[in-house]
Amino acid sequence: MAVLNPADPVPRYARLAQLLRQRIEKGLWKPGERLPRLEDLMAEFDVARVTARQAVGILAREGWVDVGRGRGTLVQDRAAAGRTLHLETSLAALAQAYRSDKPTLSLIDERRTEPPQAARECGTPAPAYRHLRRVHSREGEPYCVISIHLDEEVFQLAPKRFRKETIIPVLLELEQVKVAHAHQTLCISVADVETARLLGMPVNSAVAEVVRVFRDSAQRVIYVAEIAYRADFIRFQMDLKV
């Protein structure tokens, strides 16, 4: 029996859905196979029927399974590679990934702001920044909420493109801009109320929080991005030096 931790603040149905989703992603349940019955899930995970039904309902809404009367719940042929976003570990690879990826960008907020805290901590902040907050989606499915602070002087070099395209490829194509230093950090967290609403997921579901900071040769911070990715949508891979 795989008992779910009762002290975990994430709702039990959301945690169960994540466990079932992981089994499908790992190929333990293949496309066309039946998902275990609710009674079997209840016994394995020591959950109530309503919890098991809610978890399966999440997978059905996400397209992982198809619930049909009289034939059980079938695993769908959902190409994981098509919905997985790889987090690259080099700036060139990251830029190429964004050039290849064409998400739908939904702008939530845009305004001129003072330097964000990350800019103050990681280098010399620019006098002003352009704040762009938006949701990235694929085929109508949101997968990240991103809060961008771009040096206002840099933003004014290509405002229309920065509003309509992913930022990093545009940034690297500008001859007037030279990124001399770039780094990112990643930590696992849980979705707050607003992030959960924007990503269409339960509150306290797992998210990967990424912070990216770019500086020029004068140590001026020209780009800060704070991103919350759905944990089931990303794959972090890095090469190990030998």
N, C-alpha and C positions, 0 to 999 in steps of 0.2 A: 504494500500500500504506500503510495506517494502522498503523504499528508502535507497539505499546504500550511505554511507557518502562520498561526493565528495572530501573531504580533505584527505581521507585515501590514502597513497602512494601505497598500494597494488593494482594491476590492477583490474578493476571491474569484469572482467570475472573470475579471480581467487577467489575473495571474494564470488561471486555468486556460484561458484562451491563448495566452502567450506560450504556455507549455505545449498545447496541442499544435499551435502554429509551428513551433520549433521542430516537432516530430515530422510534420509534413515537409518542412524545408530540408530536413536531413534525410528524407526518403524513407523513413520508417513506415509511413503510409503513402503508397504511390497513387498517382492519378487513376481513377476508376475503382479503387478499393473503397470498401465501406468503412466509415468511421465507427469505432465501438459504440454500442448502444448507450443511451443515457444511463441505464442501470449499471453498465460496466464502468462508465466514467465515475459514477457516484461511489461505487465500491472501491475503485483504484485510488481515488483522490480524497475519499471521505468527505464528500460534499453533498448538499441537498440537490434534489431534482431541479429546482429553479436555478441553482448556480450552474449546473451542467448545461441546462437549456440556454441560459444567457451566454455562456461561453461559446457554444456551438452557433448561436445566433450571430455573434460577432464575426466568427469565421465565415458564415454565410454572407453577411453584408460586405465583407472584404473580398469575397470571391474565391476563398480557399476551398469551400465545400458547397454542395448543392443538396438542399434538404427536400426530399421527395416522399410523398405518401406511398407506402406499400413497398418501397425499394430501399429504404434506409437513407443515410446521409453519405453521399459519395464525394471523395476527394477530387477536386478539379485539376485539370492540366493547366497549372498557372506557372508560367516560366519565371523562375525566381530571378534569373539573371536580368530579365526585363524590368523588374521592379526594384532591383537592388542598386544602391548608390555606393560606389567604392570611394572611400576616403583616401586620397593619394598622400604620399609622404614627401613629394618634391613639388616645387612651385610649377615647374614645366609640365609635369604630369597632371597636376591639379587643373592648370589652365586648359590642357588638351581635353580633359574629362568634361569640363564645362563647355568647351566648343562643340563636343560631340553630343552633349545632353541639351535638349531643348524643352525645358519645363515651361509650364504656364506660370507667369508671374502675376500675382495679385497684390497690388499696392495697398497697404493698410494706412500708412502714415508717411508724410514727407514734410520736413521742416529744417530750417537752419538752426543749429544748436552749438552750444559750447563744447569743448573737448570732453569726451567720455573718460571715465576713470582709467580704462585700460591704456588710453593714450598718455595720460599723466604718469602712469607707472612704467611704461615700456620705452619711453624716449621723449623727444621734445614735441609737445602737442602743437598742432596748427592753431592759428587764431580762431578759426571757426570750421565747423563741419556741416555737411549735408547728411541728415539722418533719413534713411529710407528703410521702412519696415514693411516686409511683405511675406507672403506665403508662396512656396513653390509646390506645384502639383504636376502629376503625370496622369494623363487620361482621366482627369477629374478627381484624382485621389491625392490629397495634400500629404506631403512627406516632411516638410520642414518649415519652421518659422525663422526668419532671419532678420536681424536688426543690424543695419550697416551704418557706419559713420565714415564718410569719405571727406577728405580734405576739401573744403569749399572751393579752393582755387583749382584743384584737380577736377572736381565735379563740373565746373564751368567750362572745361575744355571740351566736354561732350555730353551735355546734360540730357539730350534726347536719347542717346544710346544707353547711358547709365540708368535711365528710367525704364527702358524697354528690354534690356538685355541683362544677362548675368554679368556681374561687375568685373571679375578677374580677367577674362579675355580682353575686354575693352581697355582695362587699365594697362595691360601689358602691350597693347598695340599702340598706345600713345607715345610718340617720339619724345614728347616733353617730360615724360615721367619715367624714372628709373627706380625700380625696386631693388634696393641693395640688401635688405634683410627681411626675412619672412619666417614666421613661426606660427604654430597652432598647438593648442592644448585640447584634450578631450577628457571628459569625465562622464560617468553614468549618473543620471539623476531621475527625477520623476516629474511628470507634467503638472503644472499648476492649472488653475481653473481656466485661465484665458488660453494658454497653450493647448490644453486638451480640447477646448471648444474650436480653435482654429484648425487643429489637426483631426478633428472628428474622432477622438479617442476618449476613454474614461479618464477621469481625474486620477492622478498618481500612477498612471501607466509609465513604463520605462521610456526614457528619452536619452539620447546621447547629446550632450552639450559641448559644442566646439567653439573656441575663441581663436580667431585669426588676427594677426597684427602684421602689417607691412610698414617698413620704414625706408626712407631714401638714404642716400650716402651721407647726408647731414644729420642723420638720426631723427629726422622729423617723421612723426607717425602720420602716414597718409591714408591708411585704411584700417579700420577695425570692424570685424564682423562677429556677432554673437549669434550662434545658430542652435536651434533645438530640433534635432532629427528624431523622427519616430525610430525607436530602437529596432523594430522589425523591418526597417527599410534600408539600413546601411550595413556595409561590411567593411571593416577596417583591416587592411592588409599591408604589411611592410616587409621589405627584403632585409634579411639578416646578413651582416657582413661576415665573411669567412676568411 
